Structures are given as structure tokens and as C-alpha cells.
Amino acid sequence: MSRDESGLFELNELGWWAKWGGVEWVGKDCYVLFSRDFREPFFNRAGFLAPGTELELLVDALETKFRERSTAPSILVREAREWRRLRILLDHRGYNVHDSMSVMRAGRAVPGHDPEVEIEMGIGSTGDWSRTYLESFYGRTLLLPIVEEIVEKAGEDKSVGFFLARVGGKSVGCASVYRTEGILGAYCIGTVPAFRHKHVATTVLRAIRKLARKEKRTLILQTMLSDSAEPFYVKNGFDRVYLKNVFGKKRGPPRRG
């Protein structure tokens, strides 16, 4: 794929998650995403749109920003050859790969859905969507007021869309989409534990694919390899475009190779 295309994918992802935290730019191709409410590394990370130059200065600046927030550094770097210098620099500075993120694009269409799963498009009740999101990803709703505020504000942006899956009127799954130039990014695809393996997410993805076709946009999504969800997306017609490694401070012996 071209660097321009991957840059569009990256900007779509950043645009969505910026609604959950704050983004600071370090130069024109390097950013840091922080969240005061979500403390896990996923919401507190740095990334690059292009390999760039003066990498040591950029990493210095990133580490300073993480240090100012008393947050452990988490830096996403693509696996492509042109990113080798940055990977080597991080290795020498005491980082190794803690996880990886697969960036995927919708390819072949996969037929079928569950007729018992009803898909509701639009925000409707911010409480329903927020509660379903938290139950799906955290198993609890302690952050409900915070997520409701984020969702309500995001819903004011016409580039944002929300999906809610219901079975018998009960909210059992959720997703969101974010539109940028030619791209429809799918995010927050989740199913509450009691309804997993019942075709809920598959039916949600089918509705999102239909929207992408209608709007003539390229449909993308990202998934962490540690979540073991990539095979599910492959089964549903998505292909990996590229991989980003998540670098954090080393926890064990130095990485080789």
C-alpha cells in the first residue's frame, strides 16, 4: 500500500480516539494521545504518520511528555522496512514489543446474519450505547458518566455514527464509525459477555459494511493481537493491511533480531 493511504488510515484512527482523550503533536508526523480517565496504554500512546528524521529528538520529546504525566511510555511503530531505524533506536533505549495492532481493511463480502439481532443506527440513548460498550469491554459500568459525556459530545460530529445491536429489545452489542477522506473506520465493536458467539458482532459488521458501500468508502478497523480477535475479522472478510508493534519499556531480557 502507499504511504499516503496508510497515512489516511492512521488519521482516521487518531481522529476517532482523540474524542476519548487529547492529542498533542510533536512535529508534523508524530503525536501523543493521552486520556485522564482511561489509564491503560491503549488510551495513552504515541504514534507516527511517517518515519521522519531526527528520531532521537522526537523520542526525547515523547518520553518527556509521558514523564510529565507520570505515564509509562507506549509507542506504536509499523513493521515495514522503512521504520527499522526507529525500532532499533527504541530497542537501544530499553524498549521491547509488548503487543501488536493489526490494521485491517474490508475485502470480500461474507453473506449471512442473525435475523434475531436487530441493528439500530444513530445514538438514540447515550446511556444504552455507553452501558453496552462498558459491559462489552470492561464487564462493569463504573465509568458510565464519563463515557456518556464522551459519546454525547462525539454524537454532535456528523462524521461519527453509532450502532447498537438488540436481541428481544435488550442491548447486547455496539460499534461506532468515523468518517474521514474516503475512509469509514469501525471502532468499539463489542458484545456483552452473555451474548458472545451468537452472531451479534457479525450482524453489526454486516450493517457497517452496507453503510461503507452506500457511502463508497473504504472500511477499515484495528484490533490488538492480544485480544485474539483478528481471526474473527478475517472470517468476516477483513484482511490485514499492516501491523503496528506496541513498544514499552522492557520487562525481561533484551529482544533479539
N, C-alpha and C positions, 0 to 999 in steps of 0.2 A: 504494500500500500504506500501511497505517497505521504511525505511528511505533512503536507497541507491537510490531507484527510485525517491523519491521526491527530493533528492539532485541533481539528473541528470536534473530534470525539472527546478530546481532553477538555476543551472549553465547555462542552455540553455537561459533562460530569461535574466540573468545577462550578458551573452556573447553578446546578441544582443544589449541591451540598453547601454552597455559600448561603443558601437560605436557612441553613441549620447552624451556621456559625459566622465567623468573619474571615475575610480573605485579605491578606497583605501581600503585595508584590515585592519581590527582591529582584530588581532588574525587570526586563520586559518578558522574560521567558521562565521565570522561577517564582513560585508562590508558596505561601504558607496558609493553611486552613486551621483555624482554632475554634473551639467551642467551649463556652464557660459552663455549659450544662451537661454535655456528654464527654466523659473523661477518657474513653477508650481511644487508642491510637487512630482508629479509622476516622474520627472526627478531629484529630489533632495531628496533622501530617503536612509534609511538604512535597512538592512535585515540580516537574519541568515540562515545558512545552517543546523545548529543543535542547540538545546537549550544551550548546553555548560555549563560551570561553571564560577564562578567569574562574575556573571551577573552585579553586581553593578559597577565593574571596567569597563566592556565593555560599559555599558550605559554612564558612566562618559566620556569615550573616545569618544563615538559617539556625545554626547552633545557638547564636546569641538570642534569637527570638524565642527558641524553645526554653532556654535557660531563664529568660525574663519571666516566663510563665510557669516555671518550676515543672516543666513537662519533659518527659524523655523524648529525644528526637526520633521521628519516624519519617523516612524519606523514600518516596516511590521512584523507582528508576526502571526504564524499559530494558528488556533483554537484548535489544538489537545491537549490532556490532558498533554502531556509532556512539553508543553510550558506554563503551568499555572503559574509557578513561575515568568517567565518574564512578563506575563500580569499583575500579582499582583504588581510587582516592578514598572512597568510603571504607574499603577493606583496610587500608593502611591507617585509617583514623579509628579503628576499633569497632566497625560495624559488621554485621552479617545479616543474611536474609532470614527474617522471622516469618514471613508469609508471602504470598503472591496474589496478584489480582489479574484475572483473565478478562480482557476486553473482547466482547463478542458482538457479532452482527447477525441479524436475521437472514437466513438463506432460504432453503427450501421450505415450502408450506407443509404443515403437518395437519391432516384432517382430524376431525373429531373433537368433541367437547362433552361435558356432562350437562344434559338438559335440566337437571335439578339445581344447578348452580346459576343463579341469576346475577347478572352484572349490572351494576348501577354506575353510570358515569356522572361526574360532577361531584362537588364537595358535599352536597347535602348537609348532613350534620358533621361538624368538625369533631364532635365528641365520638361519634361512631367510628370514623376513619382512624382517629388518633388512638382510640382504645384498641382497635383491631391491630394496628401497627405495633403497639407496645406488647400486646399479648403474643403476637406472632414472633417478635424478635427478642423480647426480654422475659416473657412469661409473667409479667406483673405490670401494673399501671401507675407506679409511683410518680412517674414523670408526666402524667396526663395533662396538667395545666400548662406545662412548658411546651409539649408537643402540640396541644390545641392552639396555642398562640402562634407557633411556627406555621402550622397548617393554615390557619385563618389568614395570616399575612401572605403566605405563598399563594393562596387562592385568589388574591387580588391581581396576580400576574396572569395575563391572558396566555402566556407561554406555558403555563402549568395546567395539568389535568390530573384528576384523581379517579381511581376505580375502586369500587367496593363490591366484594362478592358476598352474596347471601344464599343461605340454604334454609328454606322454610321461614324466611324473614329474619333469620339470625345472621349477623355479620361474622363471616368466617375467613375472609381474605381481603387483601388490599394491594394496591400498587399506585404509583404516580408516574407521570410522564412530564418531560421537559423538552420544549421545542427551541432549537436554535437553527442556524442556517442549514437547511436541507436535512436536519437530523431530528429524530424523535428518540430521546433517551428514556428507557424504562428503569424505574427505581423503586425501592421499598416493596418488592414483590414478596409478600409473606402470607402464610396461612396459620391460623391459630392451631395449637397442637392437636386438639381433638379431631380436627378435620383434615389432617395431613394424609396424603396418599389416597385422596378421594377426588382427584382431578380438579381441585379448586384453582391452583396456580396455572394449570394447563388451560383452563377455560378463561382465566384472566389474560394470559398471554395471547390467546386467540383474539380476544377483543382488542387488545393493544395492536396486534398485527393488522387487524382490519382498519384501525384508525390510521396507522402508518401508510397503508396502501391508499386509503382515501386521500390523505394529505400529500402523497407522493414523497414521503420522507424515508431516509434510511433509518431502520430501527436498530438501536444498539442497547447493550446493557453491560454491567460489570458484575463479577462475582468473585469473592475471595476463595482461593483454593481450600483453605482450612474449613470452609462451610460445606465442602463436598457437594456443591450444587451444580457444578459445571456439567456433569453427565446428564443431569435432568434437562438443562438448557440445550445440550446437543440433541437429545431425544426429541426436543420440541423445535428443532430446525435452526438452531443457532450455531455459528462456527466461531472458533477463536480467531481473532484478528492479530492480537499481540498480547504479550504478558508483561506485567509490571511487578518487579520484586520490591517487597517492603523491607527496607534496611532499618535496623535498630541497633543499639549498642550490643556488643557481643555478650552472650550468656555462657559461652563454653569455649572450647578450643577454636583457634582461628580456622576460618573456612579456607579450603584449598581449591585451586583450579580457577 
